[in-house]
């Protein structure tokens, strides 16, 4: 059984993000869970790779910041329009 060491929560709009530091005989890891309503998605990042993970997120943030303001606007397409049935 994995041992929970620390748990943090971030609420953004209708989504909740959980950041759980856990450990098991294989080592420490961070489990990141995105929850919206009944849907859940998660990823696992080994603790010793967290710095690399954070670096990639920082690179993504830099790229977003470099975009012109109009390119930061995004309107998702209605999924029903994409239906090829």
N, C-alpha and C positions, 0 to 999 in steps of 0.2 A: 504494500500500500504506500502510495506517495504521501510525503509529509508536506503540508502547506506551511510556508514560512512567513509569507507576507501576501496580502491581497489589497489591491487598489482599484478604485472604480472611477470612471469618467462618463458623464452623461452629456451626450450631444444630440439635441433634437429628440427624436423618437428612439434613438439607439443608446444602448448602454455598453460600455467597454469595460471588461475586467482584465486586470493584469495580475496574475497569480504567480508568485515565486514559489516553486515547489522543488522537492528533492526526493531522490530514490537512490538505490545502490549504484545506478549508472552515473549519477551526478545531479547538479542543479540545472533547472530550466525555468523559463518563463512561458506560461500559457496565456495567450491573449485571446479573449473571447469577445465577439461582437454579438449582441443580442438585440433583436427587434421583434417585439411581439413574441410569437412562438418559435421564431427562427433563430438558430444559433450557428455561428461559424467560428472556427478557432484555428490558431496556428501555435506551434511549439517552437521556441527558440532556445537552443542550449545556452546556458548562462555564459559559457566561455566564448560565445559568438555574438553576444549582445552588442558589443562595441561596433562590430562590423555591420550589424543590423541597423543600429542607430546612425551610422555613417551613411548608409544608403538612404535612410529616411531624410537625413539632412541634405543630401545631394538632391533628392526629389523636391524638397522645400526650396532650394536654391533655384532649381529649374522653374518651379511655379512662380517664384518671385520675379524671375527674368521675363516672364510672359507679359505681353501688353495687356492692359486691363480688359479689353474686349475679348481676349482669348481665354480669360479666366471665367467668363460666363459660360455656363453649360446647361442646356435644356435637354434632359433625356427624352428620347423618342418614346412614344407610346408603344409598349410591347405588342399591343394588338396589331399595330401597323406592320410589325416585323414578321408576323405569322405567315408561314408559307404553306399552311394547310389548304 
